[in-house]
Amino acid sequence: MAFQIETASVMKLKQQISLKEDPQEILFCLFKQFNDRAAIVTSGQLSGMVQIHLAAESKLPFRVCTIDTHRLFPETYAFFDQVEERYGIEIERIQPDTTEVEKMVDEHGEYLFFDSKAKQKYCCDIRKIRPMQRLLETLDVWITGTRRDQSETRQNFQKTEIISSNTHPILKVSPLIHWTTEDVWNFVRENDVPVNPLFKPDANGHYYDSLGCMICSTRIRPGESKRAGRWRWQNATDTEENDKECGLHYAI
């Protein structure tokens, strides 16, 4: 169903969803009302997988999308294939504009993100944010896996938020906003939810807590902050504001 909701309607929907506690009920309501104008957007991390599992249990058709930056781990691409087979879905791969990527690499080099935080954000803009903006033009509801316990900068995130695309208001919903890491892992184990093998600890107990592009994502040691593995070379400096975010949840 291709339609766009008006500001008054999205405000009413925001209030309704904010009152619902059960993530599965939230997902059922959103997909029942908006069909393919709502989508779970995930990089294959645990929260996104929980939402896919809950949506699949609802027995309604549902849409799943991911931003394919062309720099994801091989394990992640293989994992997406596994998820599609398990749940009988097709994960839409939203990719950056090839011309924009080539221009960026020609001007700044393939590994420009090492040069400065500004160039890291520029690379994220080309590879993640602009593709996401194109995706949002096809949505009325953006379902995310963000949780408040993921980082200090996310502690103020809300379950529902109204954002604007170039053409219409969009309701951004985080059904698991109040879940903890323990909550997520308990659900995954109890329901045999597929897990990207990169999340499993290595022999030294090091593990990925956050996954994005290769190089820009590394394992963390026990006791480190959950976002320490993202752009790890930035950890050694406090000369720039270091929010450890690509900008996806701020620039849109």
C-alpha positions, -999 to +999 in steps of 0.1 A: +000+000+000+017+032-011+005+062+009+020+088+031+007+099+065+000+135+074+016+153+104-016+151+125-019+113+118+017+106+127+014+125+159-016+104+169+002+072+160+033+083+180+011+087+211-006+053+205+027+034+200+044+052+230+017+036+253+023+000+241+049-020+261+050-053+242+074-051+212+055-078+193+023-059+197+040-028+184+054-046+154+020-063+146+002-030+147+027-012+125+029-039+098-009-044+099-016-007+093+013+002+070+023-030+052+054-023+031+054+014+041+069+002+074+103-016+077+127-031+102+160-015+093+189-035+107+226-043+102+219-079+115+227-071+151+209-088+180+181-063+185+172-063+149+172-101+149+148-102+179+125-079+160+126-100+128+118-131+149+089-113+166+075-100+133+078-135+118+057-149+146+029-124+139+023-142+106+019-109+088+041-100+058+069-077+069+096-057+053+133-059+063+160-036+049+198-032+055+223-005+044+249-024+024+279+000+025+299-024+002+323-028+032+305-052+055+322-083+069+319-115+047+304-131+078+276-105+077+268-111+041+266-149+047+245-143+078+219-123+058+215-153+035+210-175+066+184-152+080+165-150+047+163-188+045+153-192+082+124-167+080+114-170+044+121-133+037+141-111+014+163-085+030+165-054+008+201-043+004+202-005+001+235+005-014+254+038-018+256+056-051+286+041-070+295+075-086+295+092-052+317+065-037+342+066-066+344+104-063+350+102-026+378+076-030+394+095-058+396+127-038+404+114-003+416+078-007+399+045+002+408+048+039+399+084+045+382+077+078+417+074+094+425+110+086+400+128+108+366+124+124+352+148+098+363+124+070+350+094+089+316+112+091+319+121+054+325+084+045+295+074+066+274+100+049+282+087+015+279+050+024+251+050+050+232+082+055+224+091+019+212+055+011+191+056+043+176+089+031+166+073-002+151+044+017+131+067+040+113+082+009+096+048+006+086+046+043+061+060+067+075+040+097+112+033+103+117+005+129+151+005+146+169-018+170+184+011+191+184+006+229+193+030+257+219+007+272+240+007+240+259+039+247+258+071+268+247+090+237+217+067+233+204+070+269+182+099+259+167+081+228+129+078+228+107+048+219+090+070+192+102+101+173+089+120+144+115+128+117+112+144+083+122+131+049+123+154+019+085+149+014+067+137+045+069+130+082+081+096+093+075+078+126+108+063+139+101+035+164+125+016+187+104-012+202+133-026+223+144+008+236+141-003+273+156-038+268+191-046+283+218-066+267+208-094+291+172-092+280+182-095+243+206-125+249+180-143+270+154-139+242+179-150+215+188-182+235+152-191+245+140-187+209+170-200+190+173-167+171+201-167+145+232-149+156+260-134+135+291-155+144+311-123+149+291-117+181+305-148+197+336-143+220+370-155+207+395-176+227+405-145+247+370-134+255+371-105+230+339-100+211+320-077+187+292-058+205+285-034+176+289-043+139+293-020+109+319-018+082+352-038+082+381-019+097+357+005+114+344-023+137+366-043+160+362-066+189+361-052+224+377-065+256+356-074+287+349-042+306+352-018+277+323+003+267+299-012+241+310+013+214+347+011+221+352-011+191+338+014+166+365+036+150+389+024+176+417+047+165+396+076+179+397+062+214+432+076+220+422+112+215+399+136+233+406+166+210+374+160+191+339+153+204+338+115+203+302+103+203+311+071+185+282+075+161+281+073+123+254+100+123+226+078+110+203+085+140+211+122+141+215+135+106+181+124+093 
